[in-house]
Amino acid sequence: MSISKEALDFKGQLEQLKKVPNLCICGFLISLYVVLSLCNIVLSDTLEIRIGFLAFIAAGMIGGPVMGFTVGFLGDMVNCLVRGFMYFPGFSFSYALLGALCGLILYRSRITKLRAVACSFVEYIISITLSSAWLYLMYGTPLQVLFTTRLIKCTLNFFVNMVIVYVFLEALQRILRVALPSRK
């Protein structure tokens, strides 16, 4: 698994992001994140399956790390605004980082199971580390307690996310071949 040269061309991606069709895709993916974040599947008090992050992965796949970063950051801000949540910039940074790293992995690359696992692993690491740190800063819960409980939760979610991400990426790749033939 290697990173495509285009994935590292941040200046070119930024120029592409300024074009109206790509801004529309960003807007669509931000709104998709808000809708998907409403569709969490609660399994217990401490375990739920979240699928909102798929919008950030899609942004990274379609427009590269720059679009993934943008959609991740703005998606969290808009979600907080729409749903009335307290805004904390740390989570916006986490989602932006997720979109950017998944963009490095997926942009202009063939979708494989290994790439899907890599994206799921990125989400897993960010959820365990950064999200625990943000929750500590927000609520003062001891890091050891947060880390232990989140490690169990995120490990269970990781295996579910691998399947969800792979199925989603395969479907998205097929849709993009038809809808955006110039972006092979």
TORDOGU-709036 format. One record per residue (C-alpha): residue number from 1; x, y, z. Coordinates in Angstrom, 1 decimal, decimal comma. Layout:
BEGIN
num:NUM xx:X yy:Y zz:Z
...
***
This chain:
BEGIN
num:1 xx:0,0 yy:0,0 zz:0,0
num:2 xx:1,5 yy:3,3 zz:-1,1
num:3 xx:0,3 yy:6,9 zz:-1,1
num:4 xx:-0,3 yy:8,4 zz:-4,5
num:5 xx:1,7 yy:11,4 zz:-5,7
num:6 xx:-1,5 yy:13,4 zz:-6,1
num:7 xx:-2,3 yy:12,8 zz:-2,4
num:8 xx:0,8 yy:14,8 zz:-1,5
num:9 xx:0,0 yy:17,7 zz:-3,8
num:10 xx:-1,7 yy:19,9 zz:-1,2
num:11 xx:-1,4 yy:23,1 zz:-3,3
num:12 xx:-3,1 yy:21,4 zz:-6,3
num:13 xx:-5,8 yy:20,1 zz:-4,0
num:14 xx:-6,4 yy:23,6 zz:-2,6
num:15 xx:-6,7 yy:25,0 zz:-6,1
num:16 xx:-9,2 yy:22,2 zz:-6,9
num:17 xx:-11,2 yy:23,0 zz:-3,7
num:18 xx:-11,8 yy:26,5 zz:-4,9
num:19 xx:-13,8 yy:25,3 zz:-7,9
num:20 xx:-17,6 yy:25,5 zz:-7,5
num:21 xx:-18,3 yy:21,7 zz:-8,1
num:22 xx:-15,8 yy:20,8 zz:-5,4
num:23 xx:-17,3 yy:23,3 zz:-3,0
num:24 xx:-20,7 yy:21,8 zz:-3,7
num:25 xx:-19,3 yy:18,3 zz:-2,9
num:26 xx:-17,9 yy:19,7 zz:0,3
num:27 xx:-21,2 yy:21,2 zz:1,3
num:28 xx:-23,0 yy:18,0 zz:0,5
num:29 xx:-20,6 yy:15,9 zz:2,5
num:30 xx:-20,8 yy:18,3 zz:5,5
num:31 xx:-24,6 yy:18,0 zz:5,4
num:32 xx:-24,3 yy:14,2 zz:5,0
num:33 xx:-22,2 yy:14,1 zz:8,2
num:34 xx:-24,9 yy:16,0 zz:10,1
num:35 xx:-27,5 yy:13,6 zz:8,9
num:36 xx:-25,3 yy:10,5 zz:9,5
num:37 xx:-24,5 yy:11,7 zz:13,0
num:38 xx:-28,2 yy:11,4 zz:13,8
num:39 xx:-28,1 yy:7,8 zz:12,9
num:40 xx:-26,0 yy:6,4 zz:15,7
num:41 xx:-26,9 yy:2,8 zz:16,7
num:42 xx:-26,9 yy:2,6 zz:20,5
num:43 xx:-26,1 yy:-0,9 zz:21,7
num:44 xx:-25,6 yy:0,0 zz:25,4
num:45 xx:-24,8 yy:3,0 zz:27,7
num:46 xx:-21,2 yy:2,9 zz:26,7
num:47 xx:-21,3 yy:1,3 zz:23,2
num:48 xx:-22,7 yy:2,8 zz:20,0
num:49 xx:-22,0 yy:2,4 zz:16,4
num:50 xx:-21,4 yy:5,8 zz:14,7
num:51 xx:-21,3 yy:6,2 zz:11,0
num:52 xx:-20,9 yy:9,9 zz:10,6
num:53 xx:-17,2 yy:9,6 zz:10,1
num:54 xx:-17,9 yy:8,0 zz:6,7
num:55 xx:-18,5 yy:11,5 zz:5,3
num:56 xx:-14,9 yy:12,5 zz:6,2
num:57 xx:-13,6 yy:9,4 zz:4,6
num:58 xx:-15,6 yy:10,1 zz:1,5
num:59 xx:-14,2 yy:13,6 zz:1,4
num:60 xx:-10,7 yy:12,3 zz:1,6
num:61 xx:-11,3 yy:9,8 zz:-1,1
num:62 xx:-13,0 yy:12,3 zz:-3,5
num:63 xx:-10,9 yy:15,4 zz:-2,9
num:64 xx:-7,8 yy:14,3 zz:-1,1
num:65 xx:-6,4 yy:15,3 zz:2,3
num:66 xx:-7,3 yy:19,0 zz:1,9
num:67 xx:-11,0 yy:18,3 zz:1,3
num:68 xx:-11,0 yy:15,6 zz:4,0
num:69 xx:-9,5 yy:18,1 zz:6,5
num:70 xx:-12,0 yy:20,9 zz:5,4
num:71 xx:-15,1 yy:18,6 zz:5,6
num:72 xx:-14,0 yy:17,2 zz:8,9
num:73 xx:-13,4 yy:20,5 zz:10,6
num:74 xx:-16,4 yy:22,4 zz:9,2
num:75 xx:-18,6 yy:19,3 zz:9,6
num:76 xx:-18,2 yy:19,3 zz:13,3
num:77 xx:-18,8 yy:23,0 zz:13,6
num:78 xx:-22,0 yy:22,8 zz:11,5
num:79 xx:-23,2 yy:19,7 zz:13,4
num:80 xx:-22,7 yy:21,5 zz:16,8
num:81 xx:-24,6 yy:24,5 zz:15,4
num:82 xx:-27,5 yy:22,5 zz:14,0
num:83 xx:-27,9 yy:20,1 zz:16,9
num:84 xx:-27,2 yy:22,7 zz:19,6
num:85 xx:-24,2 yy:20,9 zz:21,1
num:86 xx:-21,5 yy:22,7 zz:23,0
num:87 xx:-18,6 yy:23,4 zz:20,5
num:88 xx:-15,2 yy:22,2 zz:21,4
num:89 xx:-12,4 yy:22,8 zz:18,8
num:90 xx:-10,5 yy:19,7 zz:19,8
num:91 xx:-13,1 yy:17,4 zz:18,3
num:92 xx:-13,1 yy:19,5 zz:15,1
num:93 xx:-9,3 yy:19,0 zz:14,9
num:94 xx:-9,8 yy:15,2 zz:15,4
num:95 xx:-12,3 yy:15,0 zz:12,6
num:96 xx:-10,2 yy:17,1 zz:10,3
num:97 xx:-7,2 yy:14,9 zz:11,1
num:98 xx:-9,3 yy:11,8 zz:10,3
num:99 xx:-10,4 yy:13,3 zz:7,0
num:100 xx:-6,9 yy:14,3 zz:6,0
num:101 xx:-5,2 yy:11,0 zz:7,0
num:102 xx:-7,9 yy:9,0 zz:5,2
num:103 xx:-7,4 yy:11,3 zz:2,2
num:104 xx:-3,7 yy:10,4 zz:2,2
num:105 xx:-4,6 yy:6,7 zz:2,2
num:106 xx:-7,4 yy:6,8 zz:-0,3
num:107 xx:-7,0 yy:9,7 zz:-2,7
num:108 xx:-6,6 yy:8,5 zz:-6,3
num:109 xx:-5,9 yy:4,9 zz:-5,1
num:110 xx:-7,6 yy:1,6 zz:-5,7
num:111 xx:-9,8 yy:0,6 zz:-2,8
num:112 xx:-8,5 yy:-2,5 zz:-1,1
num:113 xx:-9,3 yy:-4,3 zz:2,2
num:114 xx:-6,0 yy:-3,1 zz:3,5
num:115 xx:-6,8 yy:0,6 zz:2,8
num:116 xx:-10,2 yy:0,1 zz:4,5
num:117 xx:-8,5 yy:-1,4 zz:7,6
num:118 xx:-6,0 yy:1,5 zz:7,6
num:119 xx:-8,8 yy:4,0 zz:7,6
num:120 xx:-10,5 yy:2,2 zz:10,4
num:121 xx:-7,3 yy:2,0 zz:12,3
num:122 xx:-6,8 yy:5,8 zz:11,9
num:123 xx:-10,3 yy:6,4 zz:13,4
num:124 xx:-9,5 yy:3,9 zz:16,2
num:125 xx:-6,2 yy:5,6 zz:17,2
num:126 xx:-7,8 yy:9,1 zz:17,0
num:127 xx:-10,8 yy:7,9 zz:19,1
num:128 xx:-8,6 yy:6,4 zz:21,8
num:129 xx:-6,0 yy:9,1 zz:22,1
num:130 xx:-7,3 yy:12,5 zz:21,0
num:131 xx:-10,9 yy:12,0 zz:22,0
num:132 xx:-9,8 yy:10,8 zz:25,4
num:133 xx:-7,7 yy:13,9 zz:25,8
num:134 xx:-10,6 yy:16,2 zz:24,7
num:135 xx:-13,0 yy:14,5 zz:27,1
num:136 xx:-10,4 yy:14,9 zz:29,9
num:137 xx:-10,1 yy:18,6 zz:29,2
num:138 xx:-13,9 yy:19,1 zz:29,0
num:139 xx:-15,0 yy:17,1 zz:32,0
num:140 xx:-12,0 yy:16,4 zz:34,1
num:141 xx:-12,4 yy:12,6 zz:34,2
num:142 xx:-9,1 yy:11,0 zz:35,0
num:143 xx:-7,2 yy:10,0 zz:31,9
num:144 xx:-6,6 yy:6,4 zz:33,1
num:145 xx:-10,4 yy:5,9 zz:33,5
num:146 xx:-11,1 yy:7,4 zz:30,1
num:147 xx:-8,4 yy:5,5 zz:28,4
num:148 xx:-9,4 yy:2,2 zz:29,8
num:149 xx:-13,1 yy:2,5 zz:29,0
num:150 xx:-12,5 yy:4,0 zz:25,6
num:151 xx:-10,0 yy:1,3 zz:24,7
num:152 xx:-12,6 yy:-1,4 zz:25,2
num:153 xx:-15,3 yy:0,6 zz:23,4
num:154 xx:-13,0 yy:1,6 zz:20,5
num:155 xx:-11,6 yy:-1,9 zz:20,1
num:156 xx:-15,2 yy:-3,4 zz:19,7
num:157 xx:-16,1 yy:-0,6 zz:17,3
num:158 xx:-12,9 yy:-1,1 zz:15,3
num:159 xx:-14,0 yy:-4,5 zz:14,0
num:160 xx:-17,4 yy:-3,3 zz:13,1
num:161 xx:-15,9 yy:-0,2 zz:11,5
num:162 xx:-13,6 yy:-2,3 zz:9,3
num:163 xx:-16,6 yy:-3,9 zz:7,7
num:164 xx:-18,6 yy:-0,7 zz:7,4
num:165 xx:-15,7 yy:1,2 zz:5,9
num:166 xx:-14,9 yy:-1,4 zz:3,3
num:167 xx:-18,5 yy:-1,9 zz:2,2
num:168 xx:-19,0 yy:1,9 zz:2,1
num:169 xx:-15,8 yy:2,5 zz:0,1
num:170 xx:-16,6 yy:-0,2 zz:-2,5
num:171 xx:-20,1 yy:1,3 zz:-3,0
num:172 xx:-18,7 yy:4,9 zz:-3,2
num:173 xx:-16,1 yy:3,9 zz:-5,7
num:174 xx:-18,7 yy:2,4 zz:-8,0
num:175 xx:-20,9 yy:5,5 zz:-7,6
num:176 xx:-18,0 yy:7,8 zz:-8,4
num:177 xx:-17,1 yy:5,8 zz:-11,5
num:178 xx:-20,6 yy:6,6 zz:-12,9
num:179 xx:-21,2 yy:10,0 zz:-11,5
num:180 xx:-17,7 yy:11,5 zz:-11,9
num:181 xx:-16,0 yy:9,6 zz:-14,8
num:182 xx:-13,2 yy:12,3 zz:-15,0
num:183 xx:-12,0 yy:11,5 zz:-11,5
num:184 xx:-10,8 yy:7,9 zz:-12,0
***
